[in-house]
Amino acid sequence: MATESIMDPVNERRFLSAADAAEVLGVEPREVVDLVDSGSLPGIRVAGGWRIELSVLQSWIDEQYEAQRRGALWQESQTASIADLFGHFKRR
């Protein structure tokens, strides 16, 4: 008897609909459409609806994490002392 693997249908496709991308992001489809319309999230229009390439969505997510990380570091640096940023220096 052959064993069939159960695969996630979203991960089998190259392109996601706005609804599928919204499910991945945990937001409403309208928010994905707004991101694509604004140019923040790359997408292509196919048959009257937006399609987002799965690899592009993953890269966009990674970029958002990096932007958040940098923003947090910037905020920390604005309130940190020189010693906090670069370590404690011993005076001679």
N, C-alpha and C positions, 0 to 999 in steps of 0.2 A: 504494500500500500504506500503510495507516494504521500509525503508530508507536504502540505501546503502551508506556506508562511502567511501569517496575517500581517498585512502592511497597512500603514496609515495612508488612506487615499490622498490626503493633502500632500504628503511627502513624495508621492509617486509622480506628481505633476510638476512641470517646469514653471507654469504660470498659475497664479492664484487670482480668483475674483476678489473684488473689494470685500465681499462678505467673508471669504476664507481668510484674507489677510487680517480682517478685523478680529476674527476668531483667534488667530495666532497672537495678535497684540492685546486681546482682551478689551476691545473697544467696539463702538458701534460702527457699522459699515459707512455711515455718513462721515465719520471722522477720518476714515481712510480716504474717502473721495476728496475731502477737504485737503488732506495732506498732498494728494496727487495733484489736485487742481492748483495748489499753491506752489508746486514745484519742489516741495520739501522731500517728497517720496517719489522716486522715478516710477513711471508706469506708462503703459501704452493703451490706447483705446482700441478695443476689438468688439465688433458687433454691438456697438452702442454702450459698452460697459468698460470699465477700467480693468486691466490685468497687470499684476505686479509679479515680476519674476521672483521665484522663491529665493534664489541666491542674492538678488538685489535687496529683498526685504531683510534677509539675515545681515547683510552688510550695513543696511540702514540702522538696524537694531544695534549692531556693534558700535556704529558711529555715535548713536544716542548715548550708549553707556560711556563711551570715551568722553563725550562732551560733558556729561554729568560728573564724571570723575575729575576732569580738569576744572570744572566749575567749583566743585567742593574743595579742591586743592587751592584754588584762587581765593575762595572765601576764607579758608584757614590761614593763608599767607597774609591776608589783610589784617587779621587779628593777632597773628603770631609775632613774637619777638624774634630778633636775630638769633638768639640762643635756641629758640624753639625750632627755627627753620634749619639752622646749620649745626646745631649741637652746642654744647657748652664749651667755651674757650677758657683755658687756664691763663691767668695773668702771670707774667713773670716779674 
